[in-house]
Amino acid sequence: MSSALNDDAIAHLNTIVKAYDVRGLVGSTLTADIVAALAAGFVDEVGAAGTEVVVGHDMRDSSPGFAAAFARGARARGATVVSIGLCSTDESYFASGSLNAPAAMFTASHNPAEYNGIKFSRAGAQGISMDTGLGAIRDRAAVYLAEGIPEVAVPGGSRDLDVLADYAAYLRRLVDLTGIRPIKIVVDAGNGMGGLTVPAVLGEAVGLAKLPIEIIPLFFELDGTFPNHEANPLDPANIVDLQKAVVLHGADLGLAFDGDADRCFVVDETGQAVNPSAVAAIVALREITRVRAAQPDGEIFVIHNLITSRIVEETIAAAGAIPVRTRVGHSLIKDEMRETGAIFGGEHSAHYYFRDFWGADNGMLAAMHVLAEYGHQDRPLSELSARFTPYALSGEINSTVEDVPAAYSRIVKAYTGKADFDEFDGLTVTGMTSTDEPFWWFSVRPSNTEPLLRLNVEAATPAVMARVRDEVLELIRG
């Protein structure tokens, strides 16, 4: 590249390397040369010269080319590339964990087609954040973009490996679905990687035994242009097709996966979305029960981030385990899983983490737990999930805010004497328990990448939630 192009590429690094991964616009802020430099920096940072690095990719048109560019940079610095080809992000974690090798997954998750990115893992599917290596990878890549990537004396090789069958069999061992009652489910893969993994794990695509599950597929064709809707089930507009199909087919429930299939959202038989906090509570209770049966004594830790519903913490404690409250963030929770030995972790955003999956998140595994819990009892999912949805939640509301400290000051001034304050992650404000008012709390957190404040509100009743939500939005927006 010319000097000017080098300078542009180096400048792009500072915009595309985020807190927990890499995301950029294909062909402009994210190019093959930038990817190769990031690969070289990654191999150096994790000490992978002379060992193996796993590389997988999703179905976006740009992903195979980026994976090839990554392999070029990684081999130049001495790593042998294990190419697992098309895969979900949690499938790449499986490869990283089972091979005990660092990994790079090419995906932009739920972002539109013009984006792509990289999710890095250390060996054993350990996360990498800006503070635990991602910043160093970026800085090393900047040097390689400026000076070129020097090839080591013994460059790495390459090999191909198909892990889909082993991945599916491993999940089947973690959650036994053979004894559940026959159920009918609609699955919306959003043209993402769930179209590959769902038939393997829940069906017979890789030769596993037939389960008592009838699958009605929506948008299983792998297509990185997302012709039907964005593969982002967190946006209610993107689960409308699933909701309609569940009702139309008289299905027991519906599942929606995001683009790289590491997150799963659930819809009940009436077409209503099941809150991810309810899913977290259901899975937490199942995992606590399972582990307690195997080890009657000893402490059991379960993680939840600070903006999951209060029911998650209450469910964990009522089951005799210890709830651990964490900040929001993928790599942060992975680190906390490892440090505490937690058996499970749940986030409001439908990321679910499992000790028996190397502490990594796995939407498919969470879905299997929901199917198992549902299939071993005779109530509809709407009744089952209602038990874990006793409170009113606002969902996440984003507001554009240029002066975050000023917004915080307005909130503190308005609620001083009426609430308790916590700055563990952003600002959490909890109504004082000494009052007769039903409980409420809200969290206000700045975005890592945009001038946004994110508001989440929960209260004992819908009326109190709506009142607090509207009060706080007025304060945030000035």
C-alpha positions as CSV (number, residue, x, y, z in Angstrom):
1,M,0.0,0.0,0.0
2,S,1.0,3.6,-0.5
3,S,1.9,5.7,2.5
4,A,-1.4,7.6,2.3
5,L,-3.3,4.3,2.2
6,N,-1.2,3.0,5.2
7,D,-2.1,6.1,7.1
8,D,-5.8,5.7,6.4
9,A,-5.7,2.0,7.4
10,I,-4.0,2.8,10.6
11,A,-6.6,5.5,11.4
12,H,-9.4,3.0,10.7
13,L,-8.0,0.6,13.4
14,N,-8.9,3.1,16.1
15,T,-12.6,3.1,14.9
16,I,-13.1,-0.6,14.1
17,V,-11.5,-2.1,17.2
18,K,-14.3,-1.9,19.8
19,A,-14.4,-2.8,23.5
20,Y,-14.9,-6.6,22.8
21,D,-14.4,-7.2,19.1
22,V,-13.7,-5.7,15.7
23,R,-16.5,-4.2,13.5
24,G,-16.2,-2.2,10.3
25,L,-17.5,-1.4,6.9
26,V,-16.4,-3.9,4.3
27,G,-13.9,-2.4,1.8
28,S,-13.5,0.9,3.6
29,T,-12.8,0.7,7.3
30,L,-12.3,-3.1,7.2
31,T,-10.0,-4.4,4.4
32,A,-8.0,-7.5,3.6
33,D,-4.8,-5.7,4.5
34,I,-6.1,-4.6,7.8
35,V,-7.4,-8.1,8.6
36,A,-3.9,-9.6,7.8
37,A,-2.3,-7.1,10.1
38,L,-4.7,-7.9,12.9
39,A,-4.0,-11.6,12.4
40,A,-0.3,-11.0,12.7
41,G,-0.8,-8.9,15.8
42,F,-3.2,-11.6,17.3
43,V,-0.7,-14.4,16.8
44,D,2.0,-12.3,18.5
45,E,-0.2,-11.2,21.3
46,V,-1.4,-14.7,22.2
47,G,1.9,-16.4,21.6
48,A,0.5,-18.7,18.9
49,A,3.7,-19.0,16.8
50,G,4.4,-22.8,16.4
51,T,0.9,-23.7,17.5
52,E,-2.6,-23.7,16.0
53,V,-5.1,-20.9,15.5
54,V,-8.8,-21.7,14.6
55,V,-10.4,-19.5,11.9
56,G,-14.1,-19.7,11.2
57,H,-16.6,-17.4,9.4
58,D,-20.3,-16.7,8.9
59,M,-22.2,-16.5,5.6
60,R,-21.5,-12.9,4.7
61,D,-20.2,-12.5,1.2
62,S,-17.0,-10.9,2.5
63,S,-16.3,-13.5,5.2
64,P,-14.4,-16.1,3.2
65,G,-12.0,-13.5,1.7
66,F,-11.4,-12.0,5.1
67,A,-10.8,-15.5,6.6
68,A,-8.2,-16.1,3.8
69,A,-6.5,-12.7,4.6
70,F,-6.4,-13.6,8.2
71,A,-4.8,-17.0,7.5
72,R,-2.1,-15.2,5.4
73,G,-1.2,-12.9,8.2
74,A,-1.3,-15.6,10.9
75,R,0.9,-18.1,8.9
76,A,3.4,-15.3,8.3
77,R,3.9,-15.0,12.0
78,G,4.2,-18.8,12.5
79,A,0.8,-20.0,13.4
80,T,-0.8,-23.1,11.7
81,V,-4.3,-22.1,10.7
82,V,-7.1,-24.6,11.4
83,S,-9.9,-23.6,9.1
84,I,-13.4,-24.7,10.2
85,G,-15.2,-22.8,7.4
86,L,-18.8,-21.8,7.8
87,C,-19.8,-21.9,11.4
88,S,-21.7,-20.1,14.2
89,T,-19.8,-18.1,16.8
90,D,-20.5,-20.6,19.5
91,E,-19.3,-23.3,17.1
92,S,-16.0,-21.4,16.9
93,Y,-15.9,-21.3,20.7
94,F,-16.4,-25.1,20.7
95,A,-13.4,-25.5,18.4
96,S,-11.3,-23.1,20.6
97,G,-12.3,-25.0,23.7
98,S,-12.0,-28.6,22.5
99,L,-8.7,-27.9,20.7
100,N,-7.4,-25.5,23.4
101,A,-6.4,-23.1,20.7
102,P,-6.9,-19.4,20.1
103,A,-9.6,-18.6,17.6
104,A,-10.9,-15.8,15.3
105,M,-14.5,-15.7,14.1
106,F,-15.5,-13.5,11.1
107,T,-18.9,-12.1,11.7
108,A,-20.6,-8.8,12.3
109,S,-23.3,-10.7,14.3
110,H,-26.6,-8.8,13.8
111,N,-25.2,-5.8,11.9
112,P,-26.4,-5.2,8.3
113,A,-24.7,-6.8,5.3
114,E,-22.2,-4.0,4.6
115,Y,-20.5,-4.7,7.9
116,N,-18.1,-7.5,9.0
117,G,-15.9,-8.0,11.9
118,I,-13.8,-10.4,14.1
119,K,-14.5,-12.0,17.5
120,F,-11.2,-13.2,19.0
121,S,-10.7,-15.9,21.7
122,R,-7.7,-17.0,23.5
123,A,-7.1,-20.7,23.9
124,G,-10.0,-22.4,25.7
125,A,-12.5,-19.9,24.3
126,Q,-11.4,-17.2,26.8
127,G,-12.5,-13.8,25.9
128,I,-10.3,-10.9,24.8
129,S,-11.4,-7.3,25.5
130,M,-9.7,-3.9,25.0
131,D,-8.0,-4.2,28.4
132,T,-7.0,-7.8,28.1
133,G,-5.2,-7.9,24.7
134,L,-7.4,-6.4,22.1
135,G,-5.8,-2.9,22.5
136,A,-2.4,-4.6,22.1
137,I,-3.5,-6.5,19.0
138,R,-4.6,-3.2,17.5
139,D,-1.3,-1.5,18.3
140,R,0.7,-4.4,16.9
141,A,-1.4,-4.3,13.7
142,A,-0.7,-0.6,13.3
143,V,3.0,-1.3,13.2
144,Y,2.5,-4.1,10.6
145,L,0.4,-1.8,8.4
146,A,3.1,0.8,8.5
147,E,6.1,-1.4,8.1
148,G,4.8,-4.7,6.5
149,I,4.4,-8.1,8.1
150,P,7.8,-9.8,8.5
151,E,7.6,-13.5,7.9
152,V,9.1,-15.7,10.7
153,A,11.9,-18.3,9.9
154,V,9.3,-21.1,10.0
155,P,5.9,-19.9,8.7
156,G,2.8,-21.8,9.8
157,G,0.9,-24.3,7.8
158,S,-2.9,-24.9,7.4
159,R,-5.5,-27.6,7.7
160,D,-9.2,-27.9,7.3
161,L,-11.5,-29.3,10.0
162,D,-15.2,-29.8,10.1
163,V,-16.4,-29.6,13.7
164,L,-20.2,-29.4,13.2
165,A,-21.0,-33.0,14.1
166,D,-18.8,-33.0,17.2
167,Y,-20.3,-29.6,18.2
168,A,-23.8,-31.0,17.9
169,A,-23.0,-34.2,19.7
170,Y,-21.4,-32.2,22.6
171,L,-24.5,-30.1,23.1
172,R,-26.7,-33.1,23.0
173,R,-24.7,-34.6,25.9
174,L,-25.0,-31.4,27.9
175,V,-28.8,-31.2,27.5
176,D,-30.7,-34.5,27.0
177,L,-33.8,-33.9,24.9
178,T,-34.6,-37.5,24.2
179,G,-37.2,-37.9,26.9
180,I,-39.3,-34.7,26.3
181,R,-42.9,-34.8,25.1
182,P,-43.4,-34.3,21.3
183,I,-43.3,-30.6,20.5
184,K,-43.6,-28.4,17.5
185,I,-41.4,-25.4,17.1
186,V,-40.8,-22.6,14.6
187,V,-37.2,-21.5,14.2
188,D,-36.3,-18.2,12.5
189,A,-32.6,-18.3,11.5
190,G,-32.8,-14.9,9.8
191,N,-30.7,-16.3,6.9
192,G,-27.9,-16.5,9.4
193,M,-25.8,-19.4,10.8
194,G,-28.7,-20.9,12.7
195,G,-29.7,-22.3,9.3
196,L,-26.6,-24.5,9.5
197,T,-26.5,-25.3,13.2
198,V,-30.2,-25.9,14.0
199,P,-30.6,-28.9,11.6
200,A,-27.4,-30.4,13.0
201,V,-28.2,-30.0,16.7
202,L,-32.0,-30.3,16.9
203,G,-32.4,-32.4,13.7
204,E,-30.7,-35.2,11.9
205,A,-28.4,-33.3,9.5
206,V,-25.2,-34.7,10.9
207,G,-26.5,-38.2,11.7
208,L,-27.6,-37.8,15.3
209,A,-30.7,-39.6,16.5
210,K,-34.1,-38.1,15.8
211,L,-35.6,-36.0,18.6
212,P,-39.3,-35.6,19.4
213,I,-39.2,-32.1,17.9
214,E,-40.9,-31.0,14.7
215,I,-39.1,-28.0,13.3
216,I,-40.8,-25.5,11.0
217,P,-38.0,-23.5,9.4
218,L,-38.1,-19.8,8.6
219,F,-35.3,-18.3,6.5
220,F,-32.7,-21.2,6.9
221,E,-31.0,-20.3,3.6
222,L,-27.6,-18.9,4.3
223,D,-27.6,-15.4,2.8
224,G,-25.4,-12.6,4.1
225,T,-27.6,-9.9,2.4
226,F,-30.4,-10.7,4.9
227,P,-33.2,-10.6,2.3
228,N,-36.1,-11.1,4.7
229,H,-35.2,-9.1,7.8
230,E,-32.1,-8.1,9.8
231,A,-30.8,-10.9,11.9
232,N,-31.3,-9.0,15.1
233,P,-34.1,-10.4,17.2
234,L,-33.5,-7.8,19.9
235,D,-35.5,-5.4,17.6
236,P,-39.2,-6.4,17.9
237,A,-39.7,-5.7,14.2
238,N,-37.4,-8.7,13.3
239,I,-39.5,-11.3,15.2
240,V,-42.8,-10.4,13.7
241,D,-42.5,-13.2,11.1
242,L,-41.7,-15.7,13.8
243,Q,-44.6,-14.6,16.0
244,K,-47.1,-14.9,13.1
245,A,-45.8,-18.3,12.1
246,V,-46.0,-19.7,15.7
247,V,-49.7,-18.8,15.8
248,L,-50.4,-19.9,12.2
249,H,-48.9,-23.3,12.7
250,G,-50.2,-23.8,16.2
251,A,-46.6,-24.3,17.4
252,D,-45.6,-24.8,21.0
253,L,-43.0,-22.1,20.8
254,G,-40.6,-20.2,18.5
255,L,-36.9,-19.6,18.5
256,A,-35.1,-16.7,16.7
257,F,-31.3,-16.6,16.3
258,D,-29.2,-13.6,15.4
259,G,-26.8,-13.6,12.4
260,D,-23.9,-15.6,14.0
261,A,-26.4,-17.7,16.0
262,D,-24.8,-17.1,19.4
263,R,-27.9,-15.4,20.8
264,C,-31.4,-17.0,20.9
265,F,-34.7,-15.3,21.6
266,V,-37.9,-17.2,22.6
267,V,-41.5,-16.7,21.6
268,D,-44.4,-18.5,23.4
269,E,-47.4,-20.2,21.9
270,T,-49.4,-17.0,21.7
271,G,-46.7,-15.2,19.8
272,Q,-45.5,-13.2,22.7
273,A,-41.8,-12.7,23.3
274,V,-40.3,-14.3,26.4
275,N,-38.1,-11.8,28.2
276,P,-34.4,-12.9,28.1
277,S,-34.3,-12.4,31.8
278,A,-37.0,-15.1,32.2
279,V,-34.9,-17.4,30.0
280,A,-31.9,-16.7,32.2
281,A,-33.9,-17.5,35.3
282,I,-35.2,-20.8,33.8
283,V,-31.7,-21.9,32.7
284,A,-30.1,-20.8,36.0
285,L,-32.6,-22.9,38.0
286,R,-32.0,-25.9,35.8
287,E,-28.2,-25.7,36.0
288,I,-28.3,-25.1,39.8
289,T,-30.6,-28.2,40.2
290,R,-28.3,-30.3,38.0
291,V,-25.1,-29.3,39.8
292,R,-26.6,-29.5,43.3
293,A,-27.7,-33.1,42.5
294,A,-24.1,-34.0,41.6
295,Q,-22.5,-32.2,44.5
296,P,-24.9,-31.7,47.5
297,D,-22.4,-29.6,49.4
298,G,-20.3,-26.6,48.4
299,E,-21.0,-23.1,47.0
300,I,-22.6,-22.6,43.6
301,F,-22.1,-19.3,41.9
302,V,-24.4,-17.9,39.1
303,I,-23.7,-14.6,37.3
304,H,-26.2,-12.0,36.1
305,N,-25.4,-8.6,34.8
306,L,-26.8,-5.5,36.6
307,I,-29.7,-4.9,34.2
308,T,-31.3,-8.3,34.2
309,S,-34.7,-8.5,36.0
310,R,-34.7,-8.8,39.7
311,I,-36.3,-12.3,39.3
312,V,-33.0,-13.7,38.1
313,E,-31.2,-12.8,41.3
314,E,-34.2,-14.0,43.3
315,T,-34.4,-17.3,41.5
316,I,-30.7,-18.0,42.0
317,A,-30.8,-17.2,45.7
318,A,-34.1,-19.2,46.3
319,A,-32.4,-22.2,44.7
320,G,-29.6,-22.0,47.2
321,A,-26.9,-20.6,45.0
322,I,-25.0,-17.4,45.2
323,P,-25.9,-14.6,42.7
324,V,-22.9,-12.6,41.4
325,R,-23.8,-9.2,39.9
326,T,-21.6,-8.0,37.1
327,R,-21.1,-5.1,34.7
328,V,-22.5,-5.5,31.2
329,G,-20.1,-6.9,28.6
330,H,-19.2,-10.1,26.8
331,S,-15.6,-10.4,27.8
332,L,-16.2,-9.1,31.3
333,I,-18.7,-11.9,32.0
334,K,-16.4,-14.5,30.5
335,D,-13.6,-13.3,32.9
336,E,-16.0,-13.4,35.8
337,M,-17.2,-16.9,34.9
338,R,-13.6,-18.0,35.1
339,E,-12.7,-16.2,38.3
340,T,-15.7,-17.2,40.3
341,G,-16.1,-20.7,38.9
342,A,-19.8,-19.8,38.1
343,I,-21.8,-22.5,36.5
344,F,-24.0,-20.1,34.4
345,G,-24.2,-16.5,33.5
346,G,-27.1,-14.6,31.9
347,E,-27.4,-11.2,30.3
348,H,-30.5,-9.1,29.4
349,S,-29.3,-9.2,25.7
350,A,-29.9,-12.9,25.4
351,H,-26.2,-13.9,25.8
352,Y,-26.1,-17.0,28.1
353,Y,-22.8,-18.4,29.4
354,F,-22.0,-21.9,30.6
355,R,-19.2,-23.3,32.7
356,D,-19.5,-26.6,30.8
357,F,-19.0,-24.7,27.5
358,W,-15.6,-23.2,28.6
359,G,-17.4,-20.3,30.2
360,A,-18.5,-19.0,26.7
361,D,-21.9,-18.0,25.6
362,N,-24.1,-20.3,23.6
363,G,-27.6,-19.4,22.4
364,M,-28.3,-22.9,21.1
365,L,-27.5,-24.4,24.5
366,A,-29.9,-21.9,26.2
367,A,-32.6,-22.8,23.7
368,M,-32.1,-26.5,24.4
369,H,-32.6,-25.8,28.2
370,V,-35.9,-24.1,27.4
371,L,-37.0,-27.0,25.2
372,A,-36.1,-29.5,28.0
373,E,-37.8,-27.5,30.7
374,Y,-40.9,-27.1,28.5
375,G,-40.9,-30.7,27.3
376,H,-40.8,-32.2,30.8
377,Q,-44.0,-30.6,32.0
378,D,-47.5,-30.1,30.6
379,R,-48.2,-26.4,30.8
380,P,-48.0,-24.0,27.8
381,L,-44.9,-21.9,27.6
382,S,-46.9,-18.7,28.4
383,E,-47.7,-20.1,31.8
384,L,-44.2,-21.4,32.5
385,S,-42.6,-18.1,31.5
386,A,-45.1,-16.0,33.5
387,R,-43.7,-17.5,36.7
388,F,-40.3,-15.9,35.8
389,T,-41.8,-12.6,34.6
390,P,-43.5,-11.1,37.7
391,Y,-42.3,-7.5,37.3
392,A,-42.7,-4.8,34.6
393,L,-39.6,-4.0,32.5
394,S,-39.1,-1.2,30.0
395,G,-36.6,-2.8,27.8
396,E,-33.6,-0.9,26.7
397,I,-34.3,2.7,25.5
398,N,-31.5,4.6,23.8
399,S,-31.3,8.4,23.8
400,T,-28.7,10.6,22.0
401,V,-26.9,12.6,24.7
402,E,-23.8,14.8,24.0
403,D,-23.2,15.7,27.6
404,V,-23.4,12.6,29.7
405,P,-22.2,14.1,33.0
406,A,-24.8,16.8,32.8
407,A,-27.5,14.2,32.3
408,Y,-26.2,12.2,35.3
409,S,-26.3,15.4,37.4
410,R,-29.9,16.1,36.6
411,I,-30.8,12.5,37.5
412,V,-28.9,12.6,40.8
413,K,-30.4,16.0,41.8
414,A,-34.0,14.7,41.0
415,Y,-33.7,11.5,43.0
416,T,-31.6,12.6,46.0
417,G,-33.5,11.7,49.1
418,K,-35.8,9.4,47.2
419,A,-33.4,6.7,46.0
420,D,-30.1,5.0,46.5
421,F,-27.3,5.4,43.9
422,D,-24.8,2.9,42.6
423,E,-22.0,3.7,40.1
424,F,-20.9,0.1,39.6
425,D,-21.6,0.3,35.8
426,G,-23.0,3.6,34.7
427,L,-25.6,4.8,37.2
428,T,-28.1,2.6,38.9
429,V,-30.9,4.3,40.9
430,T,-33.0,2.2,43.3
431,G,-36.1,3.5,45.1
432,M,-35.6,3.5,48.9
433,T,-37.1,0.5,50.5
434,S,-38.2,2.6,53.5
435,T,-41.0,4.1,51.5
436,D,-44.4,2.4,51.0
437,E,-44.1,2.7,47.2
438,P,-43.7,-0.6,45.2
439,F,-40.1,-1.3,44.3
440,W,-38.5,0.2,41.3
441,W,-35.0,0.7,39.9
442,F,-33.4,2.0,36.7
443,S,-30.0,1.9,35.1
444,V,-28.4,4.5,32.8
445,R,-25.3,3.5,31.0
446,P,-23.3,5.3,28.2
447,S,-22.6,3.4,25.0
448,N,-19.0,2.4,24.4
449,T,-19.2,3.5,20.7
450,E,-21.9,6.1,20.3
451,P,-23.1,9.3,22.0
452,L,-26.0,7.3,23.5
453,L,-27.4,6.7,27.0
454,R,-29.1,3.4,27.5
455,L,-32.0,3.3,30.0
456,N,-33.5,0.2,31.6
457,V,-36.3,0.4,34.1
458,E,-38.0,-2.3,36.2
459,A,-40.8,-1.9,38.8
460,A,-43.3,-4.0,40.7
461,T,-46.2,-2.8,38.6
462,P,-46.5,-1.5,35.0
463,A,-47.9,1.8,36.2
464,V,-44.8,2.5,38.4
465,M,-42.5,1.4,35.7
466,A,-44.1,3.8,33.2
467,R,-44.0,6.7,35.6
468,V,-40.3,6.2,36.4
469,R,-39.4,5.6,32.8
470,D,-41.1,8.8,31.6
471,E,-39.5,10.9,34.5
472,V,-36.0,9.6,33.7
473,L,-36.3,10.1,29.9
474,E,-37.3,13.7,30.5
475,L,-34.2,14.2,32.7
476,I,-31.9,12.4,30.2
477,R,-33.1,14.3,27.2
478,G,-33.0,17.7,29.1
